Structure formats: C-alpha cells, structure tokens
C-alpha cells in the first residue's frame, strides 16, 4: 500500500514560510490579469476530481484479494481496530455491498462497505460526477509493478467504461511514491498498457494531446528520493510522446522550501501545467486566505509568465479533523482559486475516505455510522448536511469557474435542501417496495401498481408481517388509503403505520388499529395521519380475520395539507445553463431561487411536462433521444406547494450516438462509376445498393466528406450480404485528407477478403487521426474488374 502523501506539511510547519513571504512583492509581480496559457479543453476551464478507485472487499474477485485500503491487515475484515478509514461512506446507492466487522450502525443496520472493483460502484461514482458537474477524473496510479498492478490495470478499464457511459473524461495520474525504479518503469507502463486507453473518446485531451499527470516530483519526503535530472528526463519523455503533462508538485515548489527539495525549479517549469498540493496545509478559512495572498498569487504570476497552466488543488477539508465548517472551508478555497484566475480546479479527492477529504456521498449522522467507532459524520459540527452536500458545492464551484455563476464568497447551496411533494399525487404510486415475506406470485410491488385486482400477500400462518414503500424522498405525509380487491368478502386487518427517513430506523406514525375492508364500501379504508416527515412508510400487519396472512391490493400515501399561512411563491430560478450533454441526457445548472419561508425543491420541465425533480440547483434529464433538440425550463417550489414562474428557457441538442458512423448520409465523390452504381450508394444505409467503379481501369476510388475535421480510427467496408455475391478479395488502401486532395495513408494497401459467410464485410482499425475526407482506393478485385462497395462506414474508434 502506498504511503500517505497528504500528511507531510502541517499548517504549523507552513507558518514560518508564510510569515517570511512578502505579499507586496508577490502581488507586484503581477503586471496584469492572468491569462490561460491554453484554451479550454478537458482540464483547462474544467473541474477535475482525483479518483482513487482503490477499495476492494473480500469476495469481490479483485486480483489483490481481501479488504484493500479498507483494512490495515487486508486479509481481515475492517473493524475499529483494523481500519485505514476515518470517514464512512453513504452506501444507499450501491447494489452490492460487503459485511464488515464494525459494530452495527447507529440505527441498528449492519455496517457494510462497497468495493471499487464492482463496475456498479464505479458507474455510481461517475453518475454522480455527471450529476454534479465534475468534468474529468484523474485516475490515481501508483507503482503498478507490485501486487496491486493487476487490480490497478482492471480499474483503469472500469473507469474508462464508466467515463464513456456517463460522458465524463479521465486521465492517468501517476503517483511516484515509493516507486524507486520509476524512471524506466513509468515509460514501459505508459507504452505497453496506459497508452491504449487514449483511444477512448473519454480520455482527456488538452490542446489536442492526451493528458498525463505525474504526482510527487520534488517532494522532500524520503519516499520520493529522486534527483532533478531523472525527473526532468521523464517529463520531457512524456512531452516527446505528444502528451500534455501536469505536475502534481509541492506546495512550496516555487521557493524550494518546506515540502519542496531545492534545485527542482527547472523540473517544475518543464510541465505544461502545475497543480500544487494543498491537503493538510490549511485547517481554517483564515489559513486559506493566508496561502492565497502569500503563495497562490505568486504561483499564478510565475506560471503566467512562462505559459504554464495553473490548476490548483482545492479541498473540502479534513472531516475527521473538524476542518469543514459545514462547507464554508471548501467554498472559500474554491472562491479563492477562481478569483485568482486559475485555469482549472483539481479537487482532492473524490473518494478519499482514508483521510477524510472525500466529496463523494458520506454518512450524514451517527444513525448511519458504526456505533461507537469514533467516526465523524457530516453533521459533526452540529449542522445537518445531506450526503451529497460536498458534491453540490463542487457543482456550484464549477459553474463559478466557468462564468455561469457570479463570483461570490457566499456558498450558494445550503447544507440540506428539502423536497416538495407532488401536489395532490399518490406518493407511493410505482415506487420501490419491500416486504417481510411473499406468498407465491403475490409480490409487494402489486400494492403500488395501477391494478386494484392484483395484491401482495405475505407468507401464511405467522404474524406480524410488514409491507413497505420508499417514496424516493422525504415528504410530510398526512393521509393513507388502503384497498383490497373489490369482490373480496369483509375482513379486518390490524395495522400499525410506521415511518422512517433512512429506511432502517422506524417510528410509529399511527398505533395498531383495525382496518375493516367491506365490499359495500369498495373494500377501501382511509386514515388521516398525524403530519409526519418520512421517506419510507411501513404497514405492519398483526392479524387478519379473513385469511391467515397479510393482504394489501393498493396502498396510497398523500402529503399533509396542514402548512398554514404561506401563499408566497418563490422567485423564478435564474441563469439556467447547460453544463453537459450526452446522447441521451442533458445536465443543467441554475441560480437558486429565494422564498419567504424557504425553497424546498425544483422541477425541470420540457414544455408542460416535469422531467426531473431535484433538491439542489443542478439536474440531469435522462431518457432523451440522440441528436434531438429540447427546450427546458426550471421552476421552484416551497413546502406549501407554491410554484414560481419559470426560469429562462435553454434549447440544447443531444449528442450524436457514441462512436456513430460519421459517413452516413454525407457527400461523396468518386473516380467514376458504371451505370447507376454511383458513390452515394455507399452512405445511403441500404446494404443492397452499391458503388461500382468504371470497369477494367484500376486504380479507382470512392471518397466521403465528413463535413468537418474529425477523429477517425476505424472504417467498415461492406458488399451486399446476399450469397449471390461470392467471395472476392479487393486490394485497397484507406487514406485521409484535410482538404480532399492532399492524402495521407491510414491503412496501407493490402488484399481484403469479402466473404458472404461472414457478412461480406471488412473492418479496418488504425491509429486515430484527424481527417475530413476519407478515401478508399481499389487497385484490384478477384471477383469483378472494378472497385465495388455497398457501404463505407467511418468511426472515431
């Protein structure tokens, strides 16, 4: 396991250097506003999050085995005495978790943890990145030549898949801690393993170059004993490979003091971008401001003078150390770096539960934290915070960096945002259900479908039995309607109504009472409940006079209507902007509304249809069609149900399908054709139409205009699939061009066999290149004295 890289310099140690620095001298070095050395790309102008992805659990199939990064002894389950973590994750959105030796949570539930080796875990993290405006993930890669190498290799593929799925970018961030053979190993690792991932559409590029970060050069710790010369050689080697190279450097890199070795300035200045480390360097807002004045301003000036992009580290603060101040610390750090003019932000870290500076969803209270384990939850300073609070702050920080939100020292998002109930709607309809048991084909979900003839029935002969529903968010409920099928004879069931905000700890809303279902009144029972805020509703059935099991055909839950006196609607949300899009989704952000009592949530609308309901000021609308234009607005609601006017309207077109055929329907040209077999047939989508060149006059060619310079890395060539087109070999070359005339070879001339037994198609993959025009030149055909193609497809990869 790699040595911690975060606990070297404390604020007390840094104090002497801060006191020695001259703010006036540093400010004087700035002759004007900072200008980006590079245009916006996948790191400049973006929010990058450090992603460890290094947690495994016994039984998850990870090659390293055991509880990697959860336990000191990874072959024993994590417990208070065998642990490496100081924060507890919120695990509600993981479909697969693993039992630990920790005590049960405060609410009595088992203490379980996730594994990063499960693809669903990585997908969940990248979905959060998409929902909360994290543009790029820096995948941490420690020395891969040891026992963790195979697991790290596999994690790279899992991250690549998740990034592609959720429209995020990623890059490799090498950490050289304890990697004494780094100078040769890192090159081998890049060329033999990591370079292949740059072919992904999700791999981050800056200035057209794949991004690589090297973290740890110049640090004065013994675990990084490298001299300047080999470090400079490695930086220049990566640049010679065509990479954009970021340096994860010491806090005091420019002065060569405290955490930085002297004599490394040439190494630091060789990087394309510099990202100074800041974790554990500051504990308070005042210390952040001191670093801003005495360190960051001078760093920015030095980088601007040399055309180096400045991508500073920002951090939420150590939760275990009590540094966070319910978000004020994190927002101040982001604010300081944005007002400085930084070219981008590097958030440390996304999933660093080991050292308490994670922004990923975290346990909110001691009710969802192992009892007695001395682990702080997000409400550690007495202020309730939702599990996603630091992700919401990150989203707002990204908007401020991009100019979508005015520069402000006041954090825009509150620690907790309520959720408004749908007006007059049955909150339980179609929601997820659970039950203590099930008899045959009568599942719990039958009680929330639209069919009153279907029903849930528990196992027979044993009471109590319970049925529950997850409303999806906390609502203030006040009425319950329960039904049985209309033709059933009269029976009375004894039912206790319970509620919970977390799905584990339930309290009684209405005590046990007889619910009499009578066919003369539609076998329906309605009960008014004391207004109670819950997310989970449970009906515990203690008896049934008509059958020895619990039975429910329909359960309806409605919001309370007792919110008095508030008739003032919130202000309209403003500044609605599109922050990202994929083939099937659009991500939005806006400026919060205000209300005389308080805004409880927002509804995203497409026309008059609500397509998303959220509590914060960001949302992702999913389930859209590719290459389609949508117009969207947002409205705000308060707890009384008052709805604001709509925000401004944004119109956005979703992306084309990932790795779509770039040639479909595009203009074509040719060297010539015979009869009616023109070049347009190769892009019309009809596998039976085809281009045939002039006969007996090789070479011949067909060319497609992609409309703009595009990344191309694969072509698929087809003949009609009918067996009447017998096997033939065509000798052909694939060429690319920026202007349609000056050609470069993408695939060298060779015989390509078209066999109807395998679909009469040939797929040719080649190193990614930029081209607007793609040409296929045919110099021979064993089946006919002409060039023949029914389909020419061009793909990015």
C-alpha positions, 0 to 999 in steps of 0.5 A: 500500500502506498504511503500517505502523501497528504500528511507531510506539511502541517499548517504549523510547519507552513507558518514560518514560510508564510510569515517570511513571504512578502505579499507586496512583492508577490502581488507586484509581480503581477503586471496584469490579469492572468491569462490561460496559457491554453484554451479550454479543453478537458482540464483547462476551464474544467473541474477535475476530481482525483479518483482513487478507485482503490477499495476492494472487499473480500469476495469481490474477485479483485486480483489483490484479494481481501479488504484493500485500503479498507483494512490495515491487515487486508486479509481481515475484515475492517473493524475499529481496530483494523481500519485505514478509514476515518470517514464512512461512506453513504452506501444507499446507492450501491447494489452490492455491498460487503459485511464488515466487522464494525459494530452495527450502525447507529440505527441498528443496520449492519455496517457494510462497505462497497468495493471499487472493483464492482463496475456498479460502484464505479458507474455510481461514482461517475453518475454522480460526477455527471450529476454534479458537474465534475468534468474529468477524473484523474485516475490515481496510479501508483507503482503498478509493478507490485501486487496491486498492478493487476487490480490497478490495470482492471480499474483503469478499464472500469473507469474508462467504461464508466467515463464513456457511459456517463460522458465524463473524461479521465486521465492517468495520474501517476503517483511516484511514491515509493516507486524507486525504479520509476524512471524506466518503469513509468515509460514501459507502463505508459507504452505497453498498457496506459497508452491504449486507453487514449483511444477512448473518446473519454480520455482527456485531451488538452490542446489536442494531446492526451493528458498525463499527470505525474504526482510527487516530483520534488517532494522532500519526503524520503519516499520520493528520493529522486534527483532533478535530472531523472525527473526532468528526463521523464517529463520531457519523455512524456512531452516527446510522446505528444502528451500534455503533462501536469505536475502534481508538485509541492506546495512550496515548489516555487521557493524550494522550501518546506515540502519542496527539495531545492534545485527542482525549479527547472523540473517544475517549469518543464510541465505544461501545467502545475497543480500544487498540493494543498491537503493538510496545509490549511485547517481554517478559512483564515489559513486559506486566505493566508496561502492565497495572498502569500503563495497562490498569487505568486504561483499564478504570476510565475506560471503566467509568465512562462505559459504554464497552466495553473490548476490548483488543488482545492479541498473540502477539508479534513472531516475527521479533523473538524476542518469543514465548517459545514462547507464554508472551508471548501467554498472559500478555497474554491472562491479563492482559486477562481478569483485568482484566475486559475485555469482549472480546479483539481479537487482532492479527492473524490473518494478519499475516505482514508483521510477524510477529504472525500466529496463523494456521498458520506454518512450524514449522522451517527444513525448511519455510522458504526456505533461507537467507532469514533467516526465523524459524520457530516453533521459533526459540527452540529449542522445537518448536511445531506450526503451529497452536500460536498458534491453540490458545492463542487457543482456550484464551484464549477459553474463559478469557474466557468462564468455561469455563476457570479463570483461570490464568497457566499456558498450558494447551496445550503447544507440540506435542501428539502423536497416538495411533494407532488401536489395532490399525487399518490406518493407511493404510486410505482415506487420501490417496495419491500416486504417481510415475506411473499406468498407465491406470485403475490409480490409487494410491488402489486400494492403500488401498481395501477391494478386494484385486482392484483395484491401482495400477500405475505407468507401464511400462518405467522404474524406480524408481517410488514409491507413497505414503500420508499417514496424516493424522498422525504415528504410530510405525509398526512393521509393513507388509503388502503384497498383490497380487491373489490369482490373480496368478502369483509375482513379486518386487518390490524395495522400499525403505520410506521415511518422512517427517513433512512429506511432502517430506523422506524417510528410509529406514525399511527398505533395498531388499529383495525382496518375493516375492508367491506365490499359495500364500501369498495373494500377501501379504508382511509386514515388521516395521519398525524403530519409526519416527515418520512421517506419510507412508510411501513404497514405492519400487519398483526392479524387478519380475520379473513385469511391467515396472512397479510393482504394489501391490493393498493396502498396510497400515501398523500402529503399533509395539507396542514402548512398554514399561512404561506401563499408566497411563491418563490422567485423564478430560478435564474441563469439556467445553463447547460453544463453537459450533454450526452446522447441521451441526457442533458445536465443543467445548472441554475441560480437558486431561487429565494422564498419567504419561508424557504425553497424546498425543491425544483422541477425541470420541465420540457414544455408542460411536462416535469422531467426531473425533480431535484433538491439542489440547483443542478439536474440531469434529464435522462431518457432523451433521444440522440441528436434531438433538440429540447427546450427546458425550463426550471421552476421552484417550489416551497413546502406549501406547494407554491410554484414560481414562474419559470426560469429562462428557457435553454434549447440544447441538442443531444449528442450524436450516438457514441462512436456513430458512423460519421459517413452516413448520409454525407457527400461523396465523390468518386473516380467514376462509376458504371451505370447507376452504381454511383458513390452515394450508394455507399452512405445511403444505409441500404446494404443492397445498393452499391458503388461500382467503379468504371470497369477494367481501369484500376486504380479507382476510388470512392471518397466521403466528406465528413463535413468537418475535421474529425477523429477517425480510427476505424472504417467498415467496408461492406458488399451486399450480404446476399450469397449471390455475391461470392467471395472476392478479395479487393486490394485497397488502401484507406487514406485521409485528407484535410482538404480532399486532395492532399492524402495521407495513408491510414491503412496501407494497401493490402488484399481484403477478403469479402466473404458472404459467410461472414457478412461480406464485410471488412473492418479496418482499425488504425491509429486515430487521426484527424481527417475530413475526407476519407478515401478508399482506393481499389487497385484490384478485385478477384471477383469483378474488374472494378472497385465495388462497395455497398457501404463505407462506414467511418468511426472515431474508434 
